[in-house]
């Protein structure tokens, strides 16, 4: 059986009818429109034989044809994947009603109108061509993502095997000198970033006119935080002639709680608020798809993305938007935790995000490109469109978008002068669920985009900057394995008088750098909080202990990547300051 081909040359039209007068009329109107009428048939076997031979692009079906079960015929014709226009006589019956109800390409009434037939014919062919192209694009995209998933599984397996093998060799040989050399590069990068993060960032020029901004908030079951977030964002002081120079688009992505009801109640208070509701089966497929839907409806030249637990100060947009000058495509704001003092885990996330912010300040001072986070990112709409929008299949769509912008020649800055406030997770299970998703997203980006980054036109230093950023999780196991060895050796020396369990014999400068590079960044982060000496030391020790979660996280991430059957986005649950 032939398969529908995209049209080359004149469209080919086939008719199913035994009415010679009708066939003659159809042929005349078709050829007058400079299409080709390639034949007709009225017997079922002959119909299928000719369709196999002639490769039609459109079928006209006479609903008054006798001796054929129309419903069965149209079901059989679906195998050819050819658009069908039904021609109906004066009388309608139940069979014709059912036929028309299930046919997406319309119908014509007799007597035929020449212009109407030609218009319906052209529209049906064009519509079918677009449907085919959409299907082919979707199939290509699915095949591409399937290949990426296969690459990720194989690379994850190799990385896990390599890491475990190196650790076993170090333990059995009681020598981990190689480890000092391996972690020298990330250690040097950490120390380098700490030094340059102390420099004040370059200022930005005030804007003469305020560009219109569209802010997106994806929301799925956010009843505990969405009202507070909407009220905070709608309180931004960013106006022209007294009217908000921004819109807030909240996408209610298939919520089953009271999120929709809360949003509906807020709409009357805030004219800048737009609510988009996605229903199953479209909803729940991933944050990237949600953001792309909002992008289609947005008015702004600049797009911002907030999480559903975000809090901002009124001057936030006035501070961050000027960073997007002519040469800059994106900017990421600082992220802080509004419940940082709730417990140990919340406090450590606060220190962690401060440290990460300092790293991005260093990259900004060094004129390296920054990166986008999921919360508090602002990007020019044109830059998003030019790099193919958000990848709905990506687990961390923010990092994926940042890498595509960078590879497309764009630049991203970091704004340390303002912050968004979000809810820190306060219990370990959802924390590991979130961090596993983040780590998977980093590994996805590393495995898929590393060849493109290496082949890109970026300078060698900028390539290193990008690779160092997205390979962060790759080194975590080895870095903290090194810390474990150092601690064990220190305990052994103390209790067994100069007995070394596992030797580390690199030159002393390499050993010192590998051992201490972790701490300057943490010290600078804690200094920003202006703590007393005792609290300062406590937080530094706590954070050092906290970071050992990266060891089980590495194994959990590798296991998940090797065993998952599809990429699945797993949102963080927000409880409005309550225990997650």
N, C-alpha and C positions, 0 to 999 in steps of 0.2 A: 504494500500500500504506500502511495507517495506521501511525502511530507510537505507541508506548505512551505514554499520558498519565498524569501523577500523578493519584491517585484523588481525585475530588470526589464526595461522597455515598457510596452503598453500593458496595462492590466488585462487579464484574460477572464472573461465572464462566461459562465455556463448556466443553462436554464433547464429546469425540470418541469415539463408540461407536455400534454398531448394536444393542447389547443394551438393549432397552427396560426390562427390570427393573432393570438397573444404572443407567440414566439416571434412572429414577424415584427410585431410592434416593439418588443424588447430589443431585438437585433438592430432595428433602425435607430432607436434612441441611444443604444450603447455605442454604436459606430459613429453616430453624430457627435458624441462626446470624445471621440478619438480613442476609445477603448476597443478591445478586440472581443467579438462574440465568437467563442471557439466551438460551440455546438450545443446540442440539447439531447434529452432522452426522456422517456416516460415509463420504461420498464426497469424494475429495480436492478436486475443483473446488468443491464446495459448502462444504467447510471453509474454503477460502481466501476465497470470496465472502462468507460470513457474518462471518469475522474482519475483513474489510475494512469491513463495514457496522456491526458491533456494538461495536467498541472494548472488547474483553475485557481484564480485569486478571489472569486466571488461566485455565489450560487443564487439564482432567483428560483424560488420554489412556488409553483402554482398550488394554492391550497385546495383548488377544485379538482385536482387530478384524481382520476378514478382508479380503483383496483389496487391501491397502495395504502397501507397503514401509516398515516403521516407521523404519528408519535414514534413508531418504531423506526421509520425512515430517518427522521431527524436525529434519533439516538445513534443510528449507524453512521450517519454523516459526520458526527462529532469526531470520529476516528481520523477523518481527513484534515481536521483543524482548519476548515475554510469558512469564512463568514457567510451567513445565510440571511437573505431578505425574503420574507414571505409575501406573496401577492394574494390578497383576499378578495373574493367576489362580494356580492351584495349581502349574503347571509353569513352571520356568525353562529357557531355552535360550540358546544363544550370542548370538542377536540381542538378547534381553532383557537379558542380561548387559552387552553393549556399550552398549545404550541407557541402562541405569541408571548405568553407569560415567561417562558423559559428561553426565549430567543433574545439575546442582547443587541442584535443589529437592526431591529425594527421591522416594519411591514409597510406595504403599499396597498391602497384600495383601487379596485377597478371602478370605472375606466381609468387607465393610467394617465398621469400628468407627466409630460416629458421632462420638465424642469425638476419636478419633485423626484422622479426616478433617478435622474442624473445626480442630483444633490445627495440623495440617500446612498446611492452607489459609491460615490466618492468618499463620503463620510465613513461608511462601513469599512471600506478598504483601508483608509487612513487609520481608523480606530484599531483595526486588527493589526496593522503594521506596528503601531505604537505598543499594543499589548505584547506582540511577539518580541519586540526589542526590550521591553521591560522584563519579560520572562528570561530572555537570553542574558540580560545584564544580571538578573538575580541569580541565575544558574552559575554564571561566571564568578559572581561574588561568593556564592556558597562554596564553589570549587576552590577558590582562592583561600577562603578561610579554613576549609578542610585541610588544604596543603599546609597552611600555617600551623594548624593544630598538630599535624603530624611532625612538623619541624620542631615545634615546642616540646612534644613528647620525647623525641629522640635526643634533643639537646639537653633536656632536663635529666634524662637518664644518664647521659655521658657526664654531665657536670656532677651529678650525685656520685656516680661510680668513681670519678677522678678524685673528688674531695675525700670520700671515705678511704680510698686506696692510699692517698697521701698521708692521712691521719694514721692508718694502720702501720704504714712503713715507718713513720716517725716514732710510734710507740714501740714497735718491735726492734728497731735499730737504736732506740733511745737517743735519737738525734733529729732535731727539728730546725737545723740551720737553714734549710731551704725555706722554711716558713718565714723567717725574718726577712729574706729577700723578696718573697712573694708579697708580703704586706707592706714592704717599703714604699711602693708607689702610692697606694691609698693613704698610708700614714703621712707621707710627704704632702699629699694633696690636702689632707685635713689640716696639717700645720700651716701650710701656705694659705689656705682659706681663712684660718683663724687670724692670721696676721693682717690680711687685707680687709677683713671685716671690721677692723677698728677704724678704718678711714671713713670719713663722712661721704655719703653718696653725692654725686653731682646733682645740682639743683635743676629744676625745670622752669620753663617760662610760663607765666600765666596765660591762659587762653583769652583771645579777644572776643570770641563768640563761643558759647557753650554748645557742643554737638549734642544731638538727641541720642539718648542712651536707652537701650532695651535691656532689662534685667530679667533673667530666667530663674525660676525656682521649680525644679522637679519635686513633686510631692506624692509620696505613696504612704498612706496610713500615718499621717503626721499630726494627728489631733492634739497631741500634747504641746507642740511647739509652733504650729503654723500661724496662729493668730498673733502671737508675740512677734514673730518674724515679719509678717506682713505689715504690722503697725510700725515696726522699727524701720523697715525699708521705705515705707510710704511717708516717713517723717524726714527723709533726706532733704537737705536744703540745697536744691539744685533746680532753680527756677529761671524762667525768662518772662518778663512782664507779668509776674505773679502767678504764672502757670507752670506746673511741673514740666521740666525739660527731659523727662524720662517716663518710661512705662514699665510696669511690673507685670510680667506674664507668668502666672503660676499654672503649671501643668499638673492637674490631678490625674495621676497615672494609675487608674483602676483601684483607687482607695475603697476599702470595704468598711472603714470606720466613719467617724463624723467629719472627716477632712472637708468633703464637699459642702456639707451644711455650714461649717464654719466659714468657708470661703464665700459662700453665697451671702452670708450675713455681713461680711466685710465690704462687699462690692459697693453698697450704697454709700459708704463712708469715704471711699477713695476712687475718684474717677480715673486715676492712672492705672488701676488694677484691672487686668484682663484674666479671665479664668478659662483654661482649656481643659476639657475632660476627655481622657482616653479610656475606652472600654475594651474588655476582652473581645476577641483574641489579640487585639492590637497592643493592649497595655502589658506592662510587666516584662518587656523584651530586653530592656537595657536603657541606661541613662542617655547614651548617645542618640538613640532613636527619639527619645523625648525632647532632647535639645534641638534636634533637626526639625521636629514639628514646630517648636516655638520659633525657630529661625525663619520658617516660611511665613509666619504671621507677624513678624516683628517689623517695626518702623525705623529703628535706630541704626545709625552708621557704626555704632559701637555696641558690642554685646557683652553683658556681664552675667556671670553665673554665681548664684548663691545656693547654699544648702538650706534645707527647710528649718534649720535651728539657728540661723544666722542672726546676729545682732550687730548694728553699725551705729556709729555716731553721725549726727546730722551733716557734718562737713566732709564725710567720706568721699563722695564723688568729686567735690571741688578739689580735693588733694590728689586723687589718683588719676583722674581723666587727663590732666595736662601731661602726664608721662607718655601718652599716646600721640607724640608729635609726628611729623611727616615720615620720619625714618623708622618708627617703632610700630610693630604690628600687634603686640600684646604686652600686658603688664599683670603681674601677680602681686596681691597685697599681702601684708603680714597677717598671720593667723594666730589668735590667742584663744585661751579657754576661759569662758565666763564662770566655770565651776572648778577652777584649778585647785582650790583648797578643800575639795570635798573628801578626797582620800589620797592614798599613796599613788594609785594609778593615774588619777586625774592630774596630780601635781607633776608627775614625771612626763606626761604628755605635754604639759605646758613648757617644761624645760626642753623637751625634744623639739617642739615647734620653734622655740626661740633659737635653738642651735641651728636648725635648718634655715631659719630666716637669716641668720648671720652668714651662713654659707652662700646664700643667694645674694646678700649684700656684697660679699667678696667677689663673686662672679660679675656682678654689676660694675664694681669698681675696676675690675680687670678688663672691662669691655667685652667680656664673654657674654653669650646669650643666657638669659634666665630660662625658667621653665614654668609651666602653668600647673596650679593645683586645682583640685575640684571645687574649692570654695574660695571666692574672692578673685577670680580671674576676669580680666577684661580684654577683649580682642576686637579688632576692626572686623566688621562683617565681611568686607571684601576679602580679607585674608582667610577667613573661615571658608568662604565659598571657593576660593582659588585652590585650596589644598584638599578639596573634596568633602568638606564639612566634617562633623564628628563621625567617628567609626562606631556604629551601633553594636558591633560585635566585640569591640575592645572592652576589657574589664576595667581598665583605667583610661577612659576616653580623653581625660585632660592631658596626660603625658603623651598619648598617641597624637593628639592635635598639636601639641608643642613641637614634637619631633617633625611632623609634616610641615609645619610653618618654617622651622629652621632649615630643613632640606629644600624648601621652596625659596630660600634666600631671605626669609623674614628675620626680624629681631624681636626679642622679648626682654623686658626689663623687670626689675623687682622694686616695689615701692615699700620702703621700710618706715615711711612717715605716717601711715595710717594702718588700721587693722580691722579685720572682721573678727567677731567673737563667736565661737561655736561651743557646743557641748562636748566635753571630754567624756569618753567612755569610762565607766566606773567599776566594771567587773571584767574578769579575765576572759570568759568564753566569748562574748561579743567582741572584745578587743582582739583576740586571736583571729576571729572570723574577718574582721576589718583588715587587719594587717596581712593576713594571707591573701586577701583580694589585692591589696596594694602591691605585695611582693610578686604575685602572679602577673599583674599588669606591667611591672618593671621587667620581669623576665620575658613576657610576650614582646615588649618593645625591643629589648636587647636582641632576642633571637631573630625577630622578623626584620628589624631595620639596621642591624649592624653592618651587613654588606653594603647597603645603600649609603650609610654614613661614611664608610671607608672610601667608597667610590665617589663621594660628593666633592663639590668644588670648595668646601670649607677649608680654611687653613689648618695646618697640622695641629696647632694649639687648640683651635676651636673643636676639631674632631676629638681631641683628647678630653676636652671639657664635657662634650656630650656623652662620650663613652664612659667616662668616669662617673657621670651622674646616673646613667641608666644601669650601670653594672654594680651599683651600691650593694644590693642584696647578694650578689655573687661572692663578695669577699667576706661577708659577715661571719660565716661559719669559721673560716680560717683565722680571721682577726681575733675572735673570742676564744677559739681553741688555743691561740697563742697566749691569751690572757690566762687561760686555765693552766697551761704549762708553767707560766711565770709564777702563778700562785702556788702550784704544787712544789715547784723547785724552792720557793721561799720557805714554805712549811718544812720541806725536807732539810734545808740548810739549818733551820732553827732547831729542829728536834734531833737530827742525826749528824750534826756537826760536819758541815761542808759536803754533804752527799747530794749530788745532782741526779735527779731522776731522768730527765731528758735534756740532753745537751743542746745549747743554742750558741754556736761558735762563730757567728758572723762578726766582722769588725765592730768594735764597741760603739762607734757612731751610728751604725745601722741598728744595733740592738737598742740603744737609747732612743733613737728616733721612733722605732717601731713600738716601743713600750709607752712613750709619753705623749705621742701625737694626738691621742684621743682626748687628753685633758684640757689643753688650752681653749678649745672651742666651748667646752662645758663651763670652764671658769668664766669666760666672757659672757656666756648666757646668764649665769647666776649673778654676775656683777650687775647686770641690767635690773635685777630685782631689788638691789640695794639691801641685801640681807645682813643680819648681824653675823659675826664670826662663827658662832656655834651652828646657826641655821645653815650658813653657807657650807660648812664642812659636812653637815648631815645630808644636805641635798646632793652634794657631790658624790658621797658614798652611796646614797640611795640610787642615784642615776647610773652609777657604775654597775650596781647590782641589777637594776632594771634592764639594762642593755643586754644582759645574758639571755633574755627571752628570744634574742635573735638566733640562738642556736636551735632550739626546738622549732622556731618559725621556719628556718631553712628547710628542715626535714619535712615539716607539714606542707610547705609550699611545693616541694619537689614531688611528694606523694600525690598531692592534689592534681598537679599538672600532668603527671604520668597516667593517672587513672580516670580523669574526667573525660566525658564523651562529647561535651560541647562547652563553649565559652558561656559562662553564666554570670551575670552581674548580681552581686549580693549586697543590698543596701544596708547602711548602718541604721540601727533602730535608735530613734531619739525619744527620750522620756521626759524632756523638759526639766532636766536637773535631777530626775529620779534615777534610781539604779537601773542600768540597762540590762 
